[in-house]
Amino acid sequence: MEPKDYIVVKIEGEYATLRDVETKEDLFIALALLPAGTDVGTKLHYEMLEYEIVPEK
């Protein structure tokens, strides 16, 4: 899978909804697969089967 950037738009229980920055498509994913500290509004970069928090500029 190619690298993608997401923004966490919603967290419900143990799941998060991520929105693709380019296509605006939503992805429903378990919080356990995301880095510690992930919260609504967090920017994530996905590459090589890993999510990484993108630091604020």
C-alpha positions in Angstrom: 0.0 0.0 0.0 1.3 3.4 -0.9 2.0 6.1 1.8 -1.1 8.1 2.9 -1.8 10.9 5.3 -4.9 10.9 7.6 -6.6 13.1 10.2 -8.5 11.5 13.1 -12.0 12.8 12.8 -13.8 10.7 15.4 -13.1 8.2 18.2 -15.8 5.9 19.5 -14.9 3.3 22.1 -12.0 1.3 20.8 -12.3 2.5 17.2 -11.2 5.7 15.3 -12.4 7.2 12.0 -9.6 8.5 9.9 -10.1 10.8 6.9 -7.7 10.6 4.0 -6.3 14.1 3.4 -6.3 13.7 -0.4 -9.4 11.8 -1.2 -11.5 12.7 1.9 -12.5 9.0 2.2 -13.1 7.7 5.7 -11.4 4.6 7.2 -12.7 2.9 10.4 -9.8 1.3 12.4 -9.1 -0.1 15.8 -7.3 2.3 18.2 -4.9 -0.5 19.1 -3.3 -0.1 15.6 -2.6 3.6 16.1 0.3 5.2 18.0 -0.1 6.1 21.7 -1.3 9.6 22.1 -3.7 9.5 19.1 -6.7 11.8 19.6 -9.3 13.6 17.5 -7.5 16.1 15.3 -4.2 14.1 15.3 -2.5 14.0 11.9 -1.1 10.5 10.9 1.2 9.3 8.2 0.8 5.7 7.1 3.7 3.9 5.4 5.0 0.3 5.4 2.1 -1.0 7.6 2.7 1.6 10.3 1.0 4.8 11.5 3.1 7.7 12.7 2.0 10.9 14.4 2.9 13.9 12.2 4.2 16.7 14.5 2.5 20.1 14.4 4.6 22.8 12.7 
